[in-house]
Structure formats: C-alpha cells, structure tokens
C-alpha cells in the first residue's frame, strides 16, 4: 500500500523494538539483527473523522535507522505551530458525565505520544475555569483545552477574552471598545450534550479527531460577538443569539434539566405549539466590507478566500489605526414588526440534526453575523421553515423570512419594561417610546428571552457588535471531501524521501 502523508500531519516518530514474531517481513527474517522506527500519522476517514495510524520501517543498518529518526524529528521540530504545553480544563458533569473518562482514555495518550506537556484542572463548580484563567500565568501555555460541551467552551472563552482585555486595560463594558485579539488558541474536546461549535469548525464531534487537530497545531480564527445592555457587558457569543422561538425553548428547558438532553425536544415541541410572536424594532449596520451573501450556495470551508480577505483587511486596519480605531457612523437600517424568531449567528450552527445549520453560508472569520428574521406567519408555514433545516432545500426561500449580513445590530422589544432602556443614545433617537400604547399589565405576558450560546440573558434590549477574528481555535474549518486528497499531499512526502 502506498501512503502519502505531509510532514504537518505526522504526529510522532519513535524508535521501535523489533518484534521477531511480526509477519510479512519477507527476507528480513533471515537477518541477524533488525533496527526499526515507527511513524505515527493522521489517517483521514469519512465524514471528517481523523484517526492515529502507524507504519513501521526496519533495516539492518543501525546508523541509517538513527539517521532517519533524527531527520524526521528535526522536521517535526520545524513545525512551530504545534503546541508544547497546554492548560486543560475538564468538566466532569457535562453531557453524560464522561468528560474525565474521555480525556484520560482517548486524548491523554495521544498528547503523551506527541510529547505535549499538560496541566489538568477538573472543574468543581460553574465558572471555575473562567475564574482560574484570571489567576494563572496563561502566557506560558501554547493553548487552552476544554473538555466538555458548548457551555464549557463558553466559560473558557469568556475567561480567556476577559483576561486579555484586563491585561490590556480595556473596559469590556464599553460597547464600542476595540478588543485585543487572543493569540492563545482554544482546543475543544467534545464531551457534552451539545457540541455545535466543534461540529461547525471541524465537521464532526469526535474527541480523537479534535485531539489530533490540536496536536498538529491547526489554527482557525473565529469571530466573536459582544452583547451589551445600557453600556453594561452581558455576554460573548460565537454561535447563536436567538430571541423568540429559540429563546423560549431554552427558558422552558431550564426548568426541566432533570430530563437530560430530552428536555430540548420536549420544550421545542411545546414552544412550537404555543406559536408566540414578539413585537419589536431592530436597527442594524450592513457588513458592506464583506464579500458574499447569506444566500450564497457555497459554504465556508478550509482556506476560505472570503475569511482570508477579512483577515488581510483586519491586519491593514490594525497597522494603520491600532486598537484606537473606531468605525465611522454608517447608515443604520430600521425594521419594525412582529417576529416568531430573531436569530443572529456567527457560524452556520450546523449539528448532526441540522447538517446545514441555521445559516449554511455563514463564515467563521469574516467579521460579520447573519441576522435572520422570521416574521409572524401561520403555524404550518413556520413548520415548513423548521423542516428545511434538516434537508437540502433553501430555508430562506419564504416571504416571511429575511436575512442580512451585519456587523452590528440593536434590538428593543415593544414592552414597558424596556421603555426606559437606553441601549445607546442612537437608540433613543431612532426607536422612540415603543410602549406608549401598551399598559404595563399586559406587556410581560408576551416577553421572550435571548438565547446566547445556550445561556439566557437578563435583558431583551441588547446591542450586539461583531469582533473580527477575536479568538483562535485548534481547528482548520471543515475540509472538502476530496477523493484525491492523498495525491494532493504526495509532493510533501516525496520531498521527505
């Protein structure tokens, strides 16, 4: 069998004790003494799954064998993007409570094989990892790894971003602040009930695949949205901000945590039957600097040219203006109406149940979010819209669905409790008093909740701004399924040989 492997996907090289009982060694069986070394490498399988495979080479010349080992190890040392030391947080309670077992049995042996040193902390309570990231010397690590679901990733992300802003003296409560990029990469070992972020950035929720992406030192920038209310920082979001349908599902499911993952199905069905709509006003600034549209047929993939253009623009912007750069006051678009769902996504939000996600053409690192507005419609039409998330039909091809690519937006509900909110000075001028004709006694029965990456927000009036490529993951985006992938990497091994 011929196998072509690029140097970047070799995991480790080790001297091997030759086993005389080994089969298929032909004429080598007649030799007096054999010397061998084993190359461990990434083997790609279907559906973006990676596995650690190995091949052993042997010969009678000990000097030649050592030369090969030394040459290969030197080539691996030249891979500067590979991590040497990692800080690992394990959530032992997330998902099916398998985080610790998954790490110890599937991930730790691979890190050891790749000579990666780890400091492991098993979290004991909520925000343990977040608080710890403000105390440890994070700059001695090449990356931070979280073992758990999307909630665990969110906790690590908030801790890392917050620590960076604190060290740089940046006030996170200022919605217009230019945040410092986090160059310490985050690795995700999926072990939760939902692993949307891992699925959308790697293509599969598999602990071994994710561990191998970390080992080879992949790097995928990721946009992050900051969410504020009245000049007060609330949360960061990397996947879904949902008001209405998805907010109601989360709010109801939180009361039924005893049901486990099944609570999402139950709450989803219940929320669909209730068919609540919510009235409000949205103001947004279009992402005019972005190439592409939410209605494109092509998805964001490894080496995405649109994300690369955004990366280049970001570098030029930082070089010219530094962190003090502020966006000019561009025209705001205003939309008022009654909505069943308002969704803002920084990525496709794909998952096994919805392979395309909420916005199939959303990009991971282009500095924009896709704002999806589902207006009031019949229950049957809304069901048709939801079903299209599970098939290949265009989910935006409905008269009651609008989608925009934006760099920031504001939302104010038409409720008396939000009447006093001053999301921004600009909000007062544009939105006016929305609840003048709505007495307080009837407003709260139609109030919804924002779902921010699986956590509820206290306020329904928010301001959201996208920060281009604020963090980096140990990932490479979703690769195209290409049959001649091996031929593409042939030249790398030929150079080695």
Secondary structure, 3 states (H helix, E strand, C coil): CCCCCCHHHEEEEEEECCCCCCCCCHHHHHCCCCEEEEEEEEEECHHHCEEEEEEEEEECCHHHHHHHHHHHHHHHHCCCCCCCEEEEEEECCCCCCCHHHHHHHHHHHHHHHCCCEEEEEEECCCCHHHHHHCCCCHHHCCEEEEEECHHHHHHHHHHHHHHHHHHHCCCCCCCCCCCCCCCCEEEEEECCCCCHHHHHHHCCCCHHHHHHHHHCCCCEEEEEEEEEECCEEEEEECCEEEEEHHHHHHHHHHHHHHHCCHHHHHHHHHHHHHCCCEEEEEEEEECCCCCCCCCCCCCCCCCCHHHHHHHHHHHHHHHHHHHHCCCCCCCCEEEEEEEEEEEEECCCCCECCECCCCCCCCCCCCCCEEEEEEECCCHHHHHHHHHHHHCCCCCCCCCCEEEEEEEEEEEEECCHHHCCCCCCHHHHHHHCCCCCCCCHHHHHHHCCCEEECCEECCCCCEEEEEEEEEEEECCCCCCCCCCCHHHHCHHHHHHHC
